[in-house]
Each structure stands twice: as C-alpha cells, then as structure tokens.
Amino acid sequence: VAALALVLTVLDAYGLYATALSGTPPMGYVAGAAAVLAALWAGYGRLVGGLRVPLPAAVVAAQLPLPLGVSAAGAPVSATAWALLVTAALDVAVVVWAKPAPVRGFAAAGAGLTGVLALLTGCELSLTAGSPVAAAG
C-alpha cells in the first residue's frame, strides 16, 4: 500500500505541473518536486514505522534536487560537479547515521554513483582546461 501511495504522489506532482504549473521550467520543477517528495516520503517513513518502501524511496529521490537544480539554474559544469559531490557527501552521512539497513544500502549506492560522476566530471574539466589556473576554476 505504501508503494502505491508513493507512486500516486509522483503522479500528483506530474499532474500539478501539467495542469497548473506548465509555464515553469521543467528541470527546475523536477528538482523542486524531488526535494519535496523526498522530504515527504522520509517523514512518512519515520512517522509510520515498519514500512519498507518510503525511506529508501526518499533516499533515491534525494539524489536529484541538487544536480538538477544547479543545471536548471544554468550554472557551469563545475557547479554541477560540486552539486554531485555534496549529494555524495550527504549520502555518506546517511550511510553513517541511518538505522535501517536498506536505507544505508540505497544511500551507499547513491554515494558511489554521485561520487563517481563528480570525479569523472572533475577529471573531464581538468583535462580540457587550457592551463593549470583554468583547471583550478
């Protein structure tokens, strides 16, 4: 039942965008919606104990807001790399402090993925920079 409720909240977010907020930039809306859904799902999972889906789903949804928000703002690629790195650091904090093992597993996977993406983006920026000063940012 909880999984169905989570799917319905995603559909609610899409319905809100399609009907009332279609003029907003799509990537910025997705970033904001992911942040709100992650917070709601985390609160729901903590409030109603014993549910298996909401907390891991909140961790998965929390991977999106920073990188998508930075990209939606039109920031340079280096800012996206920093957003990925901050997301990875927050995932590591969840791995260290979260109690349910599935939440730690999803957070560890998210930390690994966003950390590797940040590293690859930083390497690409360093390799394509014209000088050491440009590589430093």
Beta strands, then each sheet from edge to edge (+ up, - down):
end
